Amino acid sequence: GAGVSQSPSNKVTEKGKDVELRCDPISGHTALYWYRQSLGQGLEFLIYFQGNSAPDKSGLPSDRFSAERTGGSVSTLTIQRTQQEDSAVYLCASSLDSGGSADTQYFGPGTRLTVL
Amino acid sequence: AQSVTQPDIHITVSEGASLELRCNYSYGATPYLFWYVQSPGQGLQLLLKYFSGDTLVQGIKGFEAEFKRSQSSFNLRKPSVHWSDAAEYFCAVAVYNNDMRFGAGTRLTVKP
């Protein structure tokens, strides 16, 4: 595709339910990132994939959060037993992985998660 | 600790006026520097980036930014603001792919 796509665009769920957020990166981009943007705040780094592996999971806020990436492409961010404080916009980005330096990240439109 | 500071939470300028958005960073090494714009309900769009070389970089939509090593700053400028520039602007810095840090953002309002 032309850009990073995310689905769903909006998700409303009840507290305690599990949710899955999907990200389709730009074709050929080997690096993939998840961020969280809470109301009125900047972007909070969650996790980074290099291919299918996640060398850095330090940003995941709790063990309720997990992410996977298969086939070096699509990634899923799963939040178990959602809490109201999980309400935020979840942004996905991808980049070419030139190795050893910071590449330009291209962002998707985000998934707005609301936990009631 | 690595940090990015955007001192101005909200700026209002008149259409046609000049604009400068401030960004300061604290890093152990000279990082790569980025400015992104986020329009309501949309993802982030890259305006410009600095990796090395000329410290004045040109971006899209008439924006430019200047890297000043001595001040650890990377301020964004535009000589004449258009109403369509109203958005949230984020400064970001990174050394590696997994350490990009974003500022809290500056919301720009443009008065007619």
Chai-1 contact restraints between the chains, C-beta under 6 A:
chainA,res_idxA,chainB,res_idxB,connection_type,confidence,min_distance_angstrom,max_distance_angstrom,comment,restraint_id
A,A31,B,N97,contact,1.0,0.0,6.0,A-B,restraint_1
A,G42,B,F102,contact,1.0,0.0,6.0,A-B,restraint_2
A,G42,B,G103,contact,1.0,0.0,6.0,A-B,restraint_3
A,G42,B,A104,contact,1.0,0.0,6.0,A-B,restraint_4
A,G42,B,G105,contact,1.0,0.0,6.0,A-B,restraint_5
A,L43,B,F102,contact,1.0,0.0,6.0,A-B,restraint_6
A,Y48,B,N98,contact,1.0,0.0,6.0,A-B,restraint_7
A,D56,B,N98,contact,1.0,0.0,6.0,A-B,restraint_8
A,A102,B,Y32,contact,1.0,0.0,6.0,A-B,restraint_9
A,A102,B,A94,contact,1.0,0.0,6.0,A-B,restraint_10
A,A102,B,Y96,contact,1.0,0.0,6.0,A-B,restraint_11
A,A102,B,N97,contact,1.0,0.0,6.0,A-B,restraint_12
A,D103,B,N97,contact,1.0,0.0,6.0,A-B,restraint_13
A,T104,B,L46,contact,1.0,0.0,6.0,A-B,restraint_14
A,T104,B,K49,contact,1.0,0.0,6.0,A-B,restraint_15
A,F107,B,G43,contact,1.0,0.0,6.0,A-B,restraint_16
A,F107,B,L44,contact,1.0,0.0,6.0,A-B,restraint_17
A,G108,B,G43,contact,1.0,0.0,6.0,A-B,restraint_18
A,P109,B,Q42,contact,1.0,0.0,6.0,A-B,restraint_19
A,P109,B,G43,contact,1.0,0.0,6.0,A-B,restraint_20
A,G110,B,G43,contact,1.0,0.0,6.0,A-B,restraint_21
